[in-house]
């Protein structure tokens, strides 16, 4: 027979567990949303309004980040900088890419239920690579799994390996979880180059690490002691990797990001800010610099 005190204790435990599960469900269901209060103004726009190059955001591959969703702050920022922002709703081909100056692919996913499978058909990947080699400019963004898995074949065709796991650094991070990585002039992880000009501190929000092929520039360099985390007992060294890589391919340009949040502005259900809207970073200027380099304004 269960005594009254034990019964009350059990009821309290069950209630607490139910409350915790309810909070977790609410947080997960609500998810991160774009911060529509973020200041997208640009002090000195690169182009007159709507006079800049055409930037197309891929929305045809179950993208987690789109210009009307989680990447709306980025799209608004680019419009304020003078770019023409459109959506690319068709599979990639020479014809569909003909009018695109800069293409953005952000967290594409494989088929429903198989999100980690390749997001693009081989013919699409061939068309993309050919377009870049012919002078196109591509920003490829893919977080940790499943997004990295969905984009890793395309990334490999561009010469960049995606390591898929969660990038961590026990030394250079902001916050308790070691997944808000800090790349700064002070810690030597922010590489000096035209794309990082005027920046002092960039913060990323988890993501994965990337290889740095010969001739490429590691914009955000992983520390020698950084690692790719799979589980409590499985981690792989990430020294020599990066979270942002810029390279030239033929006549074209490519930037690959292993983390999506740093070039947008998001708020979680508890009100915590992630990305360009978080305090103490130059992520907004990095976003502008990346597109200035891809579009040719920044050499």
N, C-alpha and C positions, 0 to 999 in steps of 0.2 A: 504494500500500500504506500502510495506517495504522500508524504507529509505535506501539510499546507505550505510550510515555508519553502520546501523543495519545489512544490507546484508553482508558487509565485516566482521563484527564481527561474524556473524553466520558461514560464510565460514571458518574463522580462527578456531572457536571452532570445527567445523566438521573435519577440517584438523588435529587439535591437537588430537582429539579423534581417528581418523584413524591412526595417527602415533603411539599413545600409544598402540592401539590394535595390530598394526603391530609388534611392539617391543615385546609385550607379546606373540604373536603367534610365532615369531622367536625364542624367548627364550625357549618356551615350546617345539617347534618342534626340536630345536637343542639339548636341554637337557644337562645333565651332561655326561661327557665322561672321560674315564680313563686318568690319567696324565702319559703319556709314558716317560716323562722326569724325573719322580721320581726316586731317587736313591734306588734301591732294593738290594744293596750290603749288605753283612752280615760280620761283622768283624771276628767273630769266628763261622763258621758254625757248627751246631749240628752234622751233618753227612757228610761223603764224598759225592761228587756229585752223585746223583741218587742212593745212598746207603741207604737212609732213608726209613721210613715207607711209605706205599702207602696212599695218601690222595685223596679221590674221591669227586668231586664237583657234586652235583645233578644238572642236566640240563633237567630233564624229566618232570618238573612240572611248566613250563612257568616262570622259575626263572628270576627275574629282574636283579640279579647279577650272572654272570657266569665267569669262569676263562679266557674266551676269550673276555669278555666284561668289565663291570664295576669292576669286581674283578680280572682283569688281573694283576694289580700291586701286589695284594696279592699272586696270583699264581706264579708270577715271584720271589717274595720275598721267598716263600716257596721252590722253586727250588734252589735258591741260598743258602738256608739253608740245602740242601741235600735231601729234600723230593722228592718222585715220585708223580707227580700231574697228575691225570687222570679225565675224565668226566664219570659220571654215567648216562647213557641214558635210563636205564630200570626202570620200576616200582619197588618199594622196595619189596624184598622177601628174604627169608633165603638164597636162591641160589645166588641172585645178590649181597648180602652183604658179602658173604663168604670170598672174597679176599680183602675186604676193611679193613684198619686199622683205619682210621679216615674218617668220613663222614661229609661233609659240605653241609648244606641246607640253602641257602640265598635267602630270599624274594621270596618264591614260591607263585604262584597265582592259584586261582580257574579257572574254564572254562572261555573262552572268553565271555565278557559281564557280567560275574558273578565272578569277580576277588576275591571278599571277601569270597566266599564260600570255604569250606574245600579243600585244594589243594591235599590231599591224601585220598585214599580209606581206610576204616577201616582195611582191611587186610594188607595194607602197614604199617599202624601205628602199628598194632600188631607185624608185622615182625621187625620193627625198635626197638620197646621197647624190644622185646625178644633178638634182637641182642645186644643191649646195656647191658642188664642184663647179657648176656653171656660173656661180656668183650669188647664190642665195644666202640668206642669213637665218640661222636656226638657233632658237633657245629651247633646249630640251631640259625639262625639269622632272625629276623622279625621286620621290622619297624612298624610304626603306620598303621592304615587302608589304603588300603585293606590288606596289607601283614600280619598284626597281626591277622586279622579275618581269613585269609586262613590257618594260622598255629596254631591257639589257641586250637583246639581240640587235636592235637598232643602234644603241649606244656603241656596241662592239664594232658595228660597221663604220662608225665614226672614229674609232680608235680608242674609245674610253671604256674601261671595264667598270661595271657597277658591282659593289660588294654586298649590297642588299640588306645587310644587318643594320642594327642601330648604332650610329656613330656616337662614341663617348670619349670624354677626356676628363680624367680625375683632377687635373690641375687647372686647366683653362676653361672654366665654365661659370655660369651665373645661375645660382639656385642649387637646391639640394639634390636634384635628380641627375646631375652631370650630363644632361642632354641639351642644355642651352649653351652651345659652345661659343667661346669668345675668340675672335680673330682681331688682333690689334697691332698697331705700330709698336706698342710697348712690349708685347710678348713675341714679336717677330713672326706671327702667323698670317699677317696681312701683307701679301706680296706687293712691293712697289712696282706699279705699271700704270699705263694710261687709264685703265678701267677702275683702279682704286685711288686715282688722284683725288685729293681733297678729303679722303676718308681717314678716320683714326680708329674706329671701333665698329666691327660688324658682329652681330649676334645671329646665330642660327638656332633652330628649334627642332632638335632631334635630327631626323634625316639619316642618310647613309654616306659612306665615303666612296671616292672615285679614284681611279688610277690617273696618272698624269703622263700621257704619251710623250715621246720625244718631240721637242719643238713646241709643246704646249706650255701655257702658263698656269700654274696653280694659284688662282686668285686668293683662295682661302686654304691655307696649307695646314694639314693635320700635324699635330705635334708628334715627336718621335715616340712618346709614350701613350699616344691615343690608341684606341682599339675599337673593333667592331663587335658589338655585344649581341649574342643570340639568346643566351640564358645565363642563369647564375653561374653555371659551370662551364659555359662555352663562350670564349672570346678569342678574337683573332687580332694580331698586331695591325695597326693602321698607320704606322709611321711611313712617311713617303707618299701617303694618299692626300686627297684634297676633298673639299666639299663644293668647290666651284672651279671649273677649268675652262679656259678660253684657248681656242686653236683656230688655225686657218686650214681649210681643206680645199685644195685647188684654188679657184678664184673666190671661194666663199668663206664665210666665218661661222663658227659654232661656239656657243657657250653651253656648258652642261652644268646644271645645279643638282646636287644630291639632297637638297632640302627646299621645300616649296614655300614655307611660311615667311622666309626673310624678305621676299619681294611683294608681300601683300600685307594687309592689316586685318587681324581677326580678333574676335572676343569669344571666350568660352562661356559656358552657362553661369559660371561664378563671377564673371566680369574681368577675368585676367586677360591682359592684352598680349598678343603674340604677333611679332613681325615689325613692320615699319612704325607701328603705333606704340611699341614698347619703349620705355624710357632708356636713354643712354646708349643709343646705337645710331649708326649712319646708314642703316639699311635702305632708307628712302633714296639717298643719293647714289648708293650702289645700284639700285634698280634703274635709275635714270642713266647712269654711266654705262651700264650693260647695253641698254638700247641705243645710246649714242654711238657706242662702238659698233654694234651690229648694223646700224643704219648708215654708218659712215661719217657721222658728225664728229666723232672722236677717233682719231687715227692711232 
